[in-house]
């Protein structure tokens, strides 16, 4: 990635940690507004990185649930499998 994307991703990760801790979803827009005052390109990259990271979080939750469900539905290993 380029410097804009790298910095935006770092900011997105830090922002999501703060949001997870505080529950303040408006935090993203506060940061975006601050960034946008200097660089619209950076603001767009930041908002994209936040969306991507949030999508990743949701996908990981779904994958974990599906994996757990699959593990429950599999038969227990038999003595022949050893």
C-alpha positions as CSV (number, residue, x, y, z in Angstrom):
1,X,0.0,0.0,0.0
2,X,1.0,3.6,-0.4
3,X,1.6,6.0,2.5
4,X,-1.9,7.4,2.4
5,X,-3.5,3.9,2.7
6,X,-1.0,2.8,5.4
7,X,-1.6,5.8,7.6
8,X,-5.4,5.6,7.0
9,X,-5.4,2.0,8.0
10,X,-3.4,2.7,11.2
11,X,-5.8,5.5,12.1
12,X,-8.7,3.2,11.4
13,X,-7.4,0.5,13.7
14,X,-6.7,3.0,16.5
15,X,-10.1,4.5,16.0
16,X,-11.9,1.2,16.1
17,X,-10.1,0.3,19.4
18,X,-11.4,3.6,20.9
19,X,-14.9,3.0,19.6
20,X,-14.9,-0.5,21.0
21,X,-13.9,0.8,24.4
22,X,-16.2,3.8,24.4
23,X,-19.1,2.9,22.2
24,X,-18.8,6.4,20.6
25,X,-19.5,5.7,16.8
26,X,-19.4,9.5,16.2
27,X,-15.7,9.3,16.8
28,X,-15.0,8.2,13.2
29,X,-16.7,11.2,11.8
30,X,-14.8,13.5,14.2
31,X,-11.5,12.1,13.0
32,X,-12.6,12.2,9.4
33,X,-13.7,15.8,9.7
34,X,-10.3,16.7,11.2
35,X,-8.4,14.8,8.4
36,X,-10.6,16.3,5.7
37,X,-9.7,19.8,6.7
38,X,-6.2,19.0,5.4
39,X,-6.6,16.3,2.9
40,X,-9.8,15.0,1.2
41,X,-7.8,12.1,-0.2
42,X,-6.7,11.0,3.3
43,X,-10.2,11.5,4.6
44,X,-11.6,9.1,2.0
45,X,-8.9,6.6,2.6
46,X,-9.6,6.7,6.3
47,X,-13.3,6.2,5.9
48,X,-12.6,3.3,3.5
49,X,-10.2,1.7,5.9
50,X,-12.8,2.0,8.7
51,X,-15.5,0.3,6.5
52,X,-13.1,-2.4,5.5
53,X,-12.0,-3.1,9.1
54,X,-15.6,-3.2,10.3
55,X,-16.5,-5.6,7.6
56,X,-13.5,-7.7,8.5
57,X,-14.7,-7.8,12.2
58,X,-18.2,-8.9,11.1
59,X,-16.8,-11.5,8.8
60,X,-14.6,-12.9,11.5
61,X,-17.5,-13.2,13.9
62,X,-19.6,-15.1,11.3
63,X,-16.6,-17.4,10.4
64,X,-16.1,-18.2,14.1
65,X,-19.8,-19.0,14.5
66,X,-19.9,-21.2,11.4
67,X,-16.7,-23.0,12.5
68,X,-18.2,-23.7,15.9
69,X,-21.5,-24.9,14.4
70,X,-19.5,-27.2,12.0
71,X,-17.5,-28.6,14.9
72,X,-20.7,-29.4,16.8
73,X,-22.2,-31.3,13.8
74,X,-19.1,-33.4,13.1
75,X,-19.1,-36.9,14.6
76,X,-16.7,-37.5,17.4
77,X,-13.4,-39.1,16.3
78,X,-13.4,-42.9,16.5
79,X,-10.6,-45.1,17.8
80,X,-9.9,-46.1,14.2
81,X,-8.8,-42.5,13.4
82,X,-5.8,-42.7,15.8
